[in-house]
Amino acid sequence: MNIAYRTAALLAGLLSPLVVAAASPLTQEFTLTNGLKVVVREDHRAPVVTSQLWLKVGSSHESPGKSGLSHALEHMLYKGSSKLCAGEASGIFDTLGASQNAFTDKEVTTYYQTLLPHQLGVSFEVMADIMSSAQLRAEDFIPELAVIQEERRLRVDDDLNATAQHRLNSLAYPASSYGAPIIGWMHDLQRLNTEDLRDWYQAHYAPGNATLVIVGDVTLENVKALAERYFGVLPTKSFVQTRTSLELAEPGERKITLHQAIPAPRLLMAFNVPSLGTAENRRTVHSLTLLDALLAGSNSARLRKRLQFGERLFSATSSEYNALFRGDSLFTVDAELNTQRNISLDEAQARIWTLLDEFKATPPDADELERARTQLIAKRLYARDAIEDQADRLGSFESIGVSWREMDEEVNELKQVTPEDIQQAAVTYLTRQRLSTAHVLVEKNHE
């Protein structure tokens, strides 16, 4: 038995009790008469609970000229409502010792708190109030918009990696709304106003367009009673149902060249691929997920083992495939050149193509696939030790129109992917007709 197979076998043996444990949490759902869906997962290992309110609206729903609107509204929801003054909601949670935050993504805007089970009613009362009666005053938005613009400067404009990724995304999505950054383009942020916020709030913040996810030391009966008391009194409300933003299957090869004050040239490659929301067959998604793991999911994966640590062409490498979208996704490869090796970005990209073409020509051997699969499943299962991570996955599935029940089938479905499935995914999706490339060069005055 070779070392790789022994490692996979040992990990599989360690994981077998975890697979049983992962299936044990009791998950149930119900829907209030106003349309709010509630998903409850009981996890009694620690006396805490996380409450997450997922609104099915994000940056992919925004029209041209209105980028950043969902994120700006997220900022404003704590600036006062029918029951609360500006900042009072955060103050209440701080007093309780709860952890709290919010985030905006391509598909969703999410507000969450982790607190003690007997404090859950406070979370529900606050969230029900701000999702239904936020005041959105101009005098609050003017200074908050300045905060958002500064956030963009710090996280995007001053972060050269983020800047390059945003430019590549805008190239990689020629036919859909996924190309705009979540935080918005600066020129759009400069034109947002409170009327935009109010219209967006009225169009999307409705019980029927939201999912409440509760994970922790609770029971269905307790959560249902609290949800009826605080969210059930909200009136049924119409909301805008946006269509899924689909991408061209084969947009053609695209390339952008950037010059930045970076220490070494950087190569970004992005392939247009289906997501969990658009794939005709879920096995396609699992095959792409495992292909990602085989490529750069660990130090033993091909890209890192051979081109980073072996030939030392790159000082850093990674790949990423996120299937949790309602519309199409990207399969990306990111590599920073090793300046001690005298190669160009074109030569480096040719070496990566050679590696990718190997997946097309020959399926991975069983040992290699099993090792990658076992490592991936281990990450999935260990992530379930945190109630926040469990809630994140439940909410993400529900918000792209996929039942949380399918999330619990993920491990079994990953086990069914064959080497030939990996090969077929590579042949179908890692093509030049689906490729966008960014060559990021070192500015001459930075050399």
C-alpha positions in Angstrom: 0.0 0.0 0.0 1.6 3.3 -1.0 1.8 6.3 1.3 -0.9 8.4 -0.5 -3.3 5.5 -0.3 -2.5 4.8 3.4 -3.1 8.5 4.2 -6.4 8.5 2.5 -7.4 5.2 4.2 -6.4 6.5 7.6 -8.4 9.7 7.1 -11.4 7.7 5.8 -11.3 5.6 9.0 -11.2 8.7 11.1 -14.0 10.2 9.2 -16.4 7.3 9.4 -17.8 8.3 12.9 -17.9 11.9 11.8 -20.1 11.1 8.9 -22.6 9.5 11.4 -22.3 12.5 13.7 -22.8 15.0 10.8 -26.1 13.4 9.9 -27.4 13.5 13.5 -28.5 17.2 14.0 -32.2 17.5 13.7 -33.2 20.1 11.1 -36.7 21.2 10.4 -38.5 24.1 8.7 -41.7 26.0 8.8 -43.2 29.0 7.0 -45.1 31.8 8.6 -48.3 33.0 7.0 -46.6 36.2 5.8 -44.1 34.1 3.8 -41.0 34.1 6.0 -39.3 30.7 5.9 -37.6 29.5 9.1 -35.0 26.7 9.2 -34.1 25.3 12.6 -31.1 23.0 13.3 -30.8 21.7 16.8 -27.2 21.4 18.0 -27.1 21.0 21.8 -23.3 20.6 22.2 -22.9 24.1 23.6 -25.4 26.5 25.3 -25.4 29.0 22.5 -27.5 29.8 19.4 -26.9 31.7 16.2 -29.7 33.6 14.5 -29.2 34.6 10.8 -31.7 36.6 8.8 -31.0 36.1 5.0 -32.6 38.6 2.6 -32.5 37.3 -1.0 -31.1 40.4 -2.5 -27.4 41.2 -3.3 -25.2 42.9 -5.7 -26.2 40.6 -8.6 -29.7 42.1 -8.5 -28.5 45.7 -9.0 -29.0 47.5 -12.3 -26.1 49.3 -14.0 -25.4 52.6 -12.3 -26.7 51.3 -9.0 -23.8 49.1 -7.9 -23.2 48.9 -4.2 -26.8 49.6 -3.3 -27.4 46.4 -1.4 -24.3 46.9 0.7 -25.1 50.5 1.4 -28.6 49.5 2.6 -27.0 46.9 4.9 -25.0 49.8 6.5 -28.1 51.9 7.0 -30.4 49.3 8.6 -28.9 50.0 12.1 -29.4 53.8 11.8 -32.9 53.8 13.3 -36.3 52.2 13.1 -39.7 52.4 14.7 -38.4 51.0 18.0 -34.7 51.9 17.9 -32.5 54.9 17.7 -29.4 55.0 15.5 -26.8 52.5 16.9 -29.2 51.2 19.6 -29.5 47.8 18.1 -25.7 47.2 18.2 -25.7 48.6 21.7 -28.3 46.1 22.8 -26.3 43.1 21.5 -23.1 44.4 23.0 -24.8 44.7 26.4 -25.9 41.1 26.0 -22.4 40.0 25.2 -23.6 38.7 21.8 -21.4 38.6 18.7 -23.0 40.3 15.8 -22.4 41.4 12.2 -23.8 41.6 8.7 -22.6 41.0 5.2 -23.6 41.5 1.6 -22.8 39.1 -1.1 -23.7 38.5 -4.8 -27.0 36.8 -3.9 -27.9 37.9 -0.3 -27.7 40.4 2.5 -27.4 38.7 5.9 -27.7 39.9 9.5 -26.6 37.6 12.3 -26.0 37.3 16.0 -24.7 34.5 18.3 -26.0 34.7 21.8 -27.4 32.7 24.7 -30.6 30.7 23.9 -32.8 32.7 26.4 -31.8 35.9 24.5 -33.1 34.7 21.2 -36.3 36.7 21.5 -34.3 39.9 21.7 -32.6 39.1 18.4 -36.0 38.3 16.8 -37.6 41.6 18.0 -34.7 43.7 16.8 -34.4 42.0 13.4 -38.1 42.1 12.8 -38.2 45.8 13.5 -35.3 46.8 11.3 -36.3 44.7 8.4 -39.8 46.3 8.4 -39.5 49.9 9.7 -36.0 51.2 9.0 -36.1 55.0 8.7 -33.3 55.6 6.2 -32.8 59.3 6.8 -30.7 61.5 4.5 -28.9 63.0 7.4 -27.7 59.6 8.4 -26.9 58.4 4.9 -24.5 61.3 4.0 -21.9 60.5 6.6 -22.4 56.7 6.2 -21.8 57.0 2.5 -18.5 58.6 3.2 -17.7 55.6 5.5 -18.6 53.2 2.7 -16.5 55.0 0.2 -13.5 54.9 2.6 -14.2 51.2 3.1 -13.9 50.7 -0.7 -10.6 52.7 -0.8 -9.1 50.5 2.0 -10.4 47.1 0.8 -10.3 47.6 -2.9 -8.4 50.6 -4.2 -5.5 50.2 -1.8 -5.6 46.4 -2.0 -4.0 45.6 -5.4 -5.0 41.9 -5.2 -8.6 42.9 -4.8 -8.4 45.5 -7.6 -7.0 42.9 -10.0 -9.7 40.4 -9.1 -12.5 43.0 -9.6 -11.1 44.0 -13.0 -11.0 40.3 -14.0 -14.5 39.7 -12.7 -15.9 42.6 -14.9 -14.2 40.9 -17.9 -15.3 37.4 -17.0 -19.1 38.2 -16.8 -19.9 39.9 -20.2 -23.6 39.0 -20.2 -24.6 38.9 -16.5 -24.7 41.2 -13.5 -22.1 39.3 -11.5 -19.2 41.4 -12.8 -19.9 44.4 -10.6 -18.1 44.5 -7.2 -20.3 43.9 -4.2 -19.2 47.2 -2.6 -19.9 49.0 -5.8 -17.9 51.1 -8.3 -16.8 54.3 -6.8 -18.5 56.4 -9.4 -21.8 54.7 -8.6 -21.4 55.2 -4.8 -20.9 58.9 -5.4 -24.4 59.1 -7.0 -26.4 56.9 -4.5 -29.1 58.7 -2.5 -31.7 58.0 0.1 -34.5 57.6 -2.5 -32.4 54.7 -4.1 -32.2 53.2 -0.6 -35.9 53.5 0.2 -36.9 52.0 -3.2 -34.6 49.1 -2.8 -35.7 48.5 0.8 -39.4 48.5 -0.2 -38.8 46.3 -3.3 -36.8 43.5 -1.5 -37.1 43.6 2.3 -40.2 41.5 2.7 -40.9 38.4 4.8 -41.5 36.3 1.7 -38.1 37.2 0.3 -36.2 36.2 3.5 -35.1 33.1 5.3 -34.5 32.9 9.0 -31.9 30.3 10.0 -31.4 29.2 13.6 -28.7 26.8 14.7 -27.9 25.9 18.3 -29.2 24.9 21.7 -32.9 25.4 20.9 -36.0 23.3 20.1 -38.4 23.8 17.2 -41.2 24.6 19.5 -39.3 27.4 21.2 -38.2 28.9 18.0 -41.6 28.7 16.4 -43.3 30.4 19.3 -40.7 33.3 19.2 -40.9 33.6 15.4 -44.7 33.8 15.5 -44.5 36.5 18.2 -42.0 38.8 16.6 -41.9 38.0 12.8 -45.5 36.6 12.5 -47.0 40.1 13.1 -45.3 41.6 10.1 -47.7 42.0 7.2 -47.5 40.0 4.0 -45.8 42.2 1.5 -45.1 42.0 -2.3 -41.5 42.1 -3.4 -39.6 42.2 -6.7 -38.7 38.7 -7.9 -35.6 39.1 -10.1 -34.6 36.6 -12.7 -31.5 34.6 -12.4 -28.6 36.3 -14.2 -27.2 33.8 -16.7 -23.9 34.0 -18.5 -22.9 33.0 -22.0 -21.7 29.4 -22.2 -18.7 30.2 -24.3 -18.0 34.0 -24.3 -14.7 33.6 -26.1 -11.2 34.1 -24.8 -10.6 37.5 -23.1 -7.5 39.1 -21.6 -6.6 42.2 -19.6 -3.2 43.5 -18.8 -2.7 45.6 -15.6 0.4 47.4 -14.2 0.6 47.6 -10.5 3.0 48.4 -7.7 3.5 44.8 -6.8 6.7 42.8 -5.9 6.2 40.1 -8.6 4.1 39.6 -11.7 0.7 37.8 -11.1 -1.4 35.6 -13.3 -5.2 35.2 -12.9 -7.2 32.8 -15.0 -11.0 32.5 -14.7 -13.2 30.0 -16.5 -17.0 30.4 -16.9 -18.6 27.4 -15.2 -22.1 26.4 -13.9 -23.0 26.7 -10.3 -25.3 24.7 -8.0 -28.1 27.0 -9.2 -27.5 26.5 -12.9 -25.9 23.1 -13.4 -28.2 20.5 -15.1 -26.6 17.8 -13.0 -25.3 18.1 -9.4 -22.5 15.7 -10.2 -21.0 18.4 -12.5 -20.8 20.7 -9.4 -19.1 18.0 -7.3 -16.7 17.2 -10.1 -15.6 20.8 -10.4 -15.3 21.0 -6.6 -13.0 18.0 -6.6 -11.1 19.2 -9.6 -10.4 22.4 -7.6 -9.1 20.3 -4.7 -6.9 18.2 -7.0 -5.5 21.3 -8.6 -4.6 23.4 -5.6 -6.6 22.3 -2.6 -3.5 21.3 -0.6 0.3 21.3 -0.8 0.1 17.8 -2.4 -2.2 19.1 -5.1 -0.7 19.3 -8.6 -0.4 23.0 -9.1 1.4 23.5 -5.8 3.4 20.3 -5.7 4.7 20.5 -9.2 4.8 24.2 -10.3 5.2 25.9 -6.9 7.3 23.6 -4.7 8.7 21.4 -7.5 9.8 23.6 -10.4 9.5 26.7 -8.2 8.0 28.7 -11.0 5.6 30.4 -8.5 5.9 31.8 -5.0 2.2 31.3 -4.3 -0.6 29.5 -6.1 -4.3 28.9 -5.5 -7.5 27.9 -7.2 -11.2 28.5 -6.3 -14.6 27.3 -7.3 -17.6 28.6 -5.4 -20.8 26.7 -6.4 -23.2 28.6 -4.1 -24.6 31.0 -6.7 -28.0 31.2 -8.2 -26.4 32.2 -11.5 -23.2 31.0 -13.1 -19.8 30.9 -11.3 -16.1 31.0 -12.1 -13.3 28.5 -11.7 -10.2 30.6 -11.0 -6.5 30.0 -10.9 -4.2 32.5 -9.1 -0.4 32.4 -9.3 2.4 34.8 -8.4 5.7 34.4 -10.3 8.9 33.5 -8.5 11.1 36.4 -9.4 14.2 34.2 -9.0 13.1 32.3 -12.1 13.4 34.1 -15.4 10.1 33.3 -17.0 7.4 35.5 -18.5 3.7 35.4 -17.7 3.0 33.8 -21.1 5.5 31.0 -20.3 4.0 30.5 -16.8 0.5 30.4 -18.3 1.6 27.8 -20.8 2.9 25.6 -18.0 -0.4 25.8 -16.2 -2.2 24.9 -19.5 0.0 21.8 -19.8 -1.0 20.8 -16.3 -4.7 21.4 -17.0 -4.5 19.5 -20.3 -3.2 16.5 -18.3 -6.6 16.3 -16.5 -8.3 16.3 -19.9 -6.1 13.6 -21.4 -6.0 11.2 -18.4 -8.3 10.8 -15.5 -6.7 11.2 -12.1 -5.7 7.9 -10.5 -7.9 6.5 -7.8 -5.4 7.2 -5.0 -5.0 10.8 -5.9 -8.7 11.4 -6.2 -9.4 9.6 -2.9 -6.9 11.7 -1.0 -8.3 14.9 -2.3 -11.9 13.7 -1.7 -11.1 12.7 1.9 -9.4 16.0 2.7 -12.3 17.9 1.2 -14.9 15.9 3.1 -12.9 16.4 6.3 -13.0 20.1 5.9 -16.8 20.0 5.3 -17.4 17.9 8.3 -15.1 19.7 10.7 -16.7 23.0 9.7 -19.9 21.7 11.2 -18.5 22.0 14.7 -19.2 25.7 14.5 -22.9 26.6 14.6 -22.1 29.8 12.6 -20.7 27.7 9.8 -23.6 25.4 9.8 -26.0 28.3 9.6 -23.9 29.9 6.8 -24.2 26.8 4.7 -28.0 26.3 5.4 -28.7 30.0 4.5 -26.5 29.9 1.4 -28.3 26.8 0.0 -31.7 28.2 0.7 -30.9 31.6 -0.7 -30.0 30.3 -4.1 -33.1 28.3 -4.4 -31.7 24.9 -3.3 -33.2 23.1 -0.3 -31.0 22.7 2.8 -31.8 19.0 2.6 -29.5 18.8 -0.5 -26.7 20.2 1.7 -26.9 17.2 3.9 -26.5 14.9 0.8 -23.3 16.6 -0.3 -20.9 14.2 1.4 -22.5 11.2 -0.1 -22.6 12.8 -3.6 -18.9 13.7 -3.4 -18.2 10.0 -2.7 -19.9 9.1 -6.0 -17.7 11.2 -8.3 -15.4 9.1 -10.5 -12.0 9.9 -12.1 -13.9 10.0 -15.4 -16.2 12.6 -14.1 -13.2 14.8 -13.2 -11.8 14.3 -16.7 -15.1 15.2 -18.3 -15.4 18.4 -16.2 -11.9 19.4 -17.3 -12.6 18.7 -21.0 -15.9 20.6 -20.9 -15.1 23.7 -18.8 -11.4 24.3 -18.8 -11.3 25.7 -22.4 -10.1 28.8 -24.0 -13.6 29.8 -25.1 -14.5 30.1 -21.4 -11.3 31.8 -20.3 -10.6 35.3 -19.0 -7.0 36.1 -18.1 -5.4 39.0 -16.2 -1.7 39.5 -16.6 -0.6 41.8 -13.7 2.8 43.3 -14.4 5.1 45.2 -12.1 5.1 48.9 -12.6 8.5 50.0 -13.9 9.0 52.5 -11.1 8.3 49.7 -8.6 10.9 47.3 -9.9 
